[in-house]
């Protein structure tokens, strides 16, 4: 996936259906994922319960604060526009 960026977009395998946008971090395009859509992907694709899917994501994708990793946006964490 490159979508016109010079660098390839940094993504997570198996969660393309949960991508809600792309941002740049340190000049690298990084996919932004919806946490809720990731839960849905795991529930449908892997037949996990909602709790199992949540635990799976929390355990396997605990990458907050690491450079140039995809971003997972949790519901209720929408950006605020400053004027």
C-alpha positions in Angstrom: 0.0 0.0 0.0 1.5 3.4 -1.0 -1.4 5.6 -2.1 0.9 8.3 -3.6 3.3 8.5 -0.7 7.1 8.2 -1.3 7.5 5.7 1.5 5.2 2.6 1.8 2.4 3.1 4.3 3.1 1.3 7.6 0.2 -1.1 8.2 -0.8 -4.2 10.3 -1.4 -7.4 8.4 -5.0 -8.6 8.3 -6.7 -5.4 9.4 -7.2 -3.5 6.1 -10.9 -3.3 6.7 -10.3 -1.4 9.9 -8.2 1.4 8.4 -9.9 4.8 8.8 -7.2 7.1 7.7 -3.5 7.8 7.2 -1.2 10.2 9.1 2.5 11.0 8.9 4.8 10.3 11.8 8.4 11.4 11.3 7.8 11.7 7.6 6.4 8.2 7.2 2.8 7.5 6.3 1.2 5.4 9.0 -2.3 3.7 8.9 -4.8 4.7 11.5 -7.1 1.9 12.6 -10.5 1.9 14.4 -10.2 -0.3 17.5 -13.9 -1.2 17.2 -13.5 -2.2 13.5 -10.5 -4.3 14.5 -12.7 -6.1 17.1 -15.2 -6.7 14.4 -12.6 -8.2 12.0 -11.5 -10.6 14.7 -15.0 -11.6 15.6 -16.0 -12.3 12.0 -12.8 -13.6 10.6 -11.5 -15.6 13.6 -14.8 -16.3 15.3 -13.5 -14.7 18.6 -15.9 -13.3 21.2 -15.7 -9.5 21.8 -13.7 -10.1 25.0 -11.3 -12.4 23.3 -10.8 -10.0 20.4 -10.2 -7.1 22.8 -7.7 -9.0 24.8 -5.9 -10.1 21.6 -5.6 -6.6 20.3 -4.5 -5.2 23.7 -1.9 -7.9 24.1 -0.5 -8.2 20.5 -0.7 -4.5 19.5 0.5 -2.7 22.5 2.7 -0.4 20.5 1.6 3.0 21.8 4.5 5.4 21.9 6.7 3.5 19.6 8.0 5.4 16.5 6.4 4.8 13.1 3.9 2.1 14.1 0.3 2.1 13.1 -2.1 4.1 15.3 -5.2 2.5 16.9 -8.0 5.0 17.6 -10.3 4.0 20.4 -14.0 5.2 20.3 -14.4 8.5 22.0 -10.8 9.6 21.3 -11.6 11.9 18.3 -9.2 14.7 17.6 -10.2 18.2 18.7 -9.8 21.1 16.3 -8.0 24.1 17.9 -8.7 27.6 16.5 
